[in-house]
Amino acid sequence: MNYGLVEQKSQERWIVYTYAPETDEILAYQIGERNATTIKQLYVQLKDLQYVLHGWT
């Protein structure tokens, strides 16, 4: 999983995504506040794709 930050400090956001190097695809992405909710929303997208992400519940 990778992430980037928007440069404006007053509205910091995460851009998180999952990348599959085997297929050279971005499987899912989420833009949101810098908190666990954003990561959980990304995980929900992966569950919808039936993609297994080990270590997350």
DSSP file (Angstrom, degrees, kcal/mol; ACC not computed):
  #  RESIDUE AA STRUCTURE BP1 BP2  ACC     N-H-->O    O-->H-N    N-H-->O    O-->H-N    TCO  KAPPA ALPHA  PHI   PSI    X-CA   Y-CA   Z-CA
    1    1 A M              0   0    0      0, 0.0     2,-0.3     0, 0.0    17,-0.2   0.000 360.0 360.0 360.0 137.2    0.0    0.0    0.0
    2    2 A N  E     -A   17   0A   0     15,-1.9    15,-1.8     2,-0.0     2,-0.3  -0.813 360.0-167.4-121.5 163.7    1.3    3.4   -0.9
    3    3 A Y  E     -A   16   0A   0     -2,-0.3     2,-0.3    13,-0.2    13,-0.2  -0.983   6.8-164.6-148.4 160.2    0.2    6.9    0.1
    4    4 A G  E     -A   15   0A   0     11,-1.0    11,-1.5    -2,-0.3     2,-0.4  -0.940  17.1-130.3-139.0 162.5    0.7   10.5   -0.9
    5    5 A L  E     -A   14   0A   0     -2,-0.3     2,-0.3     9,-0.2     9,-0.2  -0.928  15.9-125.3-118.5 140.4   -0.1   13.8    0.8
    6    6 A V        -     0   0    0      7,-1.0     7,-0.2    -2,-0.4     5,-0.1  -0.664  28.5-127.5 -76.9 138.4   -1.8   16.9   -0.6
    7    7 A E  S    S+     0   0    0     -2,-0.3     2,-0.7     5,-0.1    -1,-0.1   0.659  81.0  97.2 -68.1 -19.5    0.5   19.9    0.0
    8    8 A Q    >   -     0   0    0      3,-0.2     3,-1.2     1,-0.2    -2,-0.1  -0.614  60.1-158.6 -78.5 112.9   -2.0   22.2    1.7
    9    9 A K  G >  S+     0   0    0     -2,-0.7     3,-0.9     1,-0.3    -1,-0.2   0.809  86.4  60.7 -63.0 -32.3   -1.4   21.8    5.5
   10   10 A S  G 3  S+     0   0    0      1,-0.3    -1,-0.3     0, 0.0    -2,-0.1   0.728 116.3  31.8 -71.1 -19.5   -4.8   23.0    6.5
   11   11 A Q  G <  S+     0   0    0     -3,-1.2    -1,-0.3    -5,-0.1    -3,-0.2  -0.395  81.2 179.8-133.1  56.7   -6.6   20.2    4.6
   12   12 A E    <   +     0   0    0     -3,-0.9    22,-0.5    -5,-0.1     2,-0.3  -0.392   8.6 176.5 -64.1 132.3   -4.1   17.3    4.8
   13   13 A R  E     - B   0  33A   0     -7,-0.2    -7,-1.0    20,-0.2     2,-0.4  -0.944  25.0-129.5-133.8 153.4   -5.5   14.2    3.1
   14   14 A W  E     -AB   5  32A   0     18,-3.6    18,-2.1    -2,-0.3     2,-0.5  -0.833   7.7-162.1 -99.2 143.9   -4.2   10.8    2.3
   15   15 A I  E     +AB   4  31A   0    -11,-1.5   -11,-1.0    -2,-0.4     2,-0.4  -0.939  24.8 177.1-118.3 103.8   -4.3    9.3   -1.1
   16   16 A V  E     +AB   3  30A   0     14,-2.7    14,-2.5    -2,-0.5     2,-0.3  -0.855   3.7 167.2-112.4 144.4   -3.9    5.6   -0.5
   17   17 A Y  E     -AB   2  29A   0    -15,-1.8   -15,-1.9    -2,-0.4     2,-0.4  -0.987  30.3-129.8-150.6 159.6   -3.9    2.8   -3.0
   18   18 A T  E     - B   0  28A   0     10,-2.2     9,-2.2    -2,-0.3    10,-0.9  -0.945  24.4-162.6-113.2 136.2   -3.1   -0.8   -3.5
   19   19 A Y  E     - B   0  26A   0     -2,-0.4     7,-0.2     7,-0.2     3,-0.1  -0.955  12.3-152.6-123.6 133.7   -1.0   -1.9   -6.4
   20   20 A A  E >>> - B   0  25A   0      5,-3.1     5,-1.5    -2,-0.4     4,-1.4  -0.881   7.1-171.5-105.9 102.1   -0.6   -5.3   -8.0
   21   21 A P  T 345S+     0   0    0      0, 0.0    -1,-0.1     0, 0.0     5,-0.0   0.773  81.7  66.6 -65.1 -24.2    2.8   -5.5   -9.6
   22   22 A E  T 345S+     0   0    0      1,-0.2    -2,-0.0    -3,-0.1    -3,-0.0   0.871 119.6  20.4 -62.8 -36.0    1.9   -8.9  -11.2
   23   23 A T  T <45S-     0   0    0     -3,-0.9    -1,-0.2     2,-0.2     3,-0.1   0.413 102.1-124.0-112.8  -2.1   -0.7   -7.2  -13.4
   24   24 A D  T  <5 +     0   0    0     -4,-1.4     2,-0.3     1,-0.2    -2,-0.1   0.894  67.2 133.7  58.0  43.1    0.6   -3.6  -13.2
   25   25 A E  E   < -B   20   0A   0     -5,-1.5    -5,-3.1     0, 0.0     2,-0.7  -0.903  62.5-129.1-123.7 149.2   -2.8   -2.5  -11.9
   26   26 A I  E     -B   19   0A   0     -2,-0.3    -7,-0.2    -7,-0.2     3,-0.1  -0.900  24.3-167.9 -90.0 119.0   -4.1   -0.2   -9.2
   27   27 A L  E     -     0   0A   0     -9,-2.2     2,-0.3    -2,-0.7    -1,-0.2   0.863  62.1 -16.6 -79.7 -37.6   -6.7   -2.5   -7.5
   28   28 A A  E     -B   18   0A   0    -10,-0.9   -10,-2.2     2,-0.0     2,-0.3  -0.980  58.1-165.2-162.2 156.7   -8.3    0.2   -5.3
   29   29 A Y  E     -B   17   0A   0     -2,-0.3     2,-0.3   -12,-0.2   -12,-0.2  -0.986   0.6-167.2-147.6 158.5   -7.8    3.7   -4.0
   30   30 A Q  E     -B   16   0A   0    -14,-2.5   -14,-2.7    -2,-0.3     2,-0.5  -0.990   6.7-159.5-147.1 136.4   -9.2    6.0   -1.4
   31   31 A I  E     +B   15   0A   0     -2,-0.3     2,-0.3   -16,-0.2   -16,-0.2  -0.976  41.4 112.1-115.4 127.2   -8.8    9.7   -0.7
   32   32 A G  E     -B   14   0A   0    -18,-2.1   -18,-3.6    -2,-0.5    -2,-0.1  -0.969  61.9 -41.0-172.2-174.4   -9.6   10.9    2.8
   33   33 A E  E     -B   13   0A   0     -2,-0.3     2,-2.1   -20,-0.2     5,-0.3  -0.172  65.9 -96.0 -63.6 159.8   -8.6   12.3    6.1
   34   34 A R  S    S+     0   0    0    -22,-0.5     2,-0.3     4,-0.1    -1,-0.1  -0.508  89.0  95.2 -81.5  75.8   -5.4   11.1    7.7
   35   35 A N  S >> S-     0   0    0     -2,-2.1     4,-1.0   -21,-0.0     3,-0.7  -0.925  89.9 -90.6-153.1 176.5   -7.0    8.5   10.0
   36   36 A A  H 3> S+     0   0    0     -2,-0.3     4,-2.6     1,-0.2     5,-0.2   0.761 114.0  70.2 -66.6 -25.8   -7.8    4.9   10.2
   37   37 A T  H 3> S+     0   0    0      1,-0.2     4,-2.2     2,-0.2    -1,-0.2   0.893  96.6  52.1 -60.0 -40.3  -11.2    5.4    8.7
   38   38 A T  H <> S+     0   0    0     -3,-0.7     4,-1.7    -5,-0.3    -1,-0.2   0.908 111.0  47.0 -62.4 -42.7   -9.6    6.1    5.3
   39   39 A I  H  X S+     0   0    0     -4,-1.0     4,-2.2     1,-0.2    -2,-0.2   0.896 110.8  52.0 -66.7 -40.3   -7.6    2.9    5.5
   40   40 A K  H  X S+     0   0    0     -4,-2.6     4,-2.1     1,-0.2    -2,-0.2   0.877 106.8  53.5 -64.1 -37.1  -10.7    0.9    6.5
   41   41 A Q  H  X S+     0   0    0     -4,-2.2     4,-1.6     2,-0.2    -1,-0.2   0.882 108.3  50.1 -64.8 -37.9  -12.6    2.3    3.5
   42   42 A L  H  X S+     0   0    0     -4,-1.7     4,-1.8     1,-0.2    -2,-0.2   0.912 108.5  52.9 -63.6 -42.4   -9.8    1.1    1.2
   43   43 A Y  H  X S+     0   0    0     -4,-2.2     4,-2.4     1,-0.2    -2,-0.2   0.882 104.4  55.7 -61.3 -39.3  -10.0   -2.3    2.9
   44   44 A V  H  X S+     0   0    0     -4,-2.1     4,-2.2     1,-0.2    -1,-0.2   0.903 105.7  52.2 -60.5 -41.2  -13.8   -2.5    2.2
   45   45 A Q  H  X S+     0   0    0     -4,-1.6     4,-1.3     1,-0.2    -1,-0.2   0.903 109.5  49.5 -61.4 -40.3  -13.1   -1.9   -1.5
   46   46 A L  H  <>S+     0   0    0     -4,-1.8     5,-2.7     1,-0.2     4,-0.3   0.884 108.5  52.2 -67.3 -37.9  -10.6   -4.8   -1.5
   47   47 A K  H ><5S+     0   0    0     -4,-2.4     3,-1.4     1,-0.2    -1,-0.2   0.896 106.3  54.6 -63.7 -38.4  -13.1   -7.1    0.2
   48   48 A D  H 3<5S+     0   0    0     -4,-2.2    -1,-0.2     1,-0.3    -2,-0.2   0.824 108.3  49.1 -63.2 -30.8  -15.6   -6.2   -2.5
   49   49 A L  T 3<5S-     0   0    0     -4,-1.3    -1,-0.3    -5,-0.2    -2,-0.2   0.468 114.0-121.7 -84.4  -2.0  -13.0   -7.3   -5.1
   50   50 A Q  T < 5 +     0   0    0     -3,-1.4     2,-0.5    -4,-0.3    -3,-0.2   0.846  59.8 154.2  60.0  36.9  -12.4  -10.5   -3.1
   51   51 A Y      < -     0   0    0     -5,-2.7     2,-0.5    -6,-0.1    -1,-0.2  -0.824  42.4-130.7 -95.1 131.9   -8.8   -9.6   -2.8
   52   52 A V        -     0   0    0     -2,-0.5     2,-0.6    -3,-0.1    -5,-0.0  -0.732  21.5-173.7 -89.1 122.7   -7.1  -11.1    0.3
   53   53 A L    >   -     0   0    0     -2,-0.5     3,-1.3     3,-0.1     2,-0.1  -0.921  21.7-140.5-115.8 102.7   -5.1   -8.6    2.4
   54   54 A H  T 3  S+     0   0    0     -2,-0.6     3,-0.1     1,-0.2    -2,-0.0  -0.362  79.1  23.4 -68.1 137.3   -3.2  -10.6    5.0
   55   55 A G  T 3  S+     0   0    0      1,-0.3     2,-0.4    -2,-0.1    -1,-0.2   0.346  97.0 102.0  94.1  -4.8   -3.0   -9.1    8.5
   56   56 A W    <         0   0    0     -3,-1.3    -1,-0.3     1,-0.1    -3,-0.1  -0.899 360.0 360.0-111.7 141.9   -6.1   -6.8    8.3
   57   57 A T              0   0    0     -2,-0.4    -1,-0.1    -3,-0.1    -3,-0.0   0.365 360.0 360.0-125.3 360.0   -9.4   -7.6    9.9
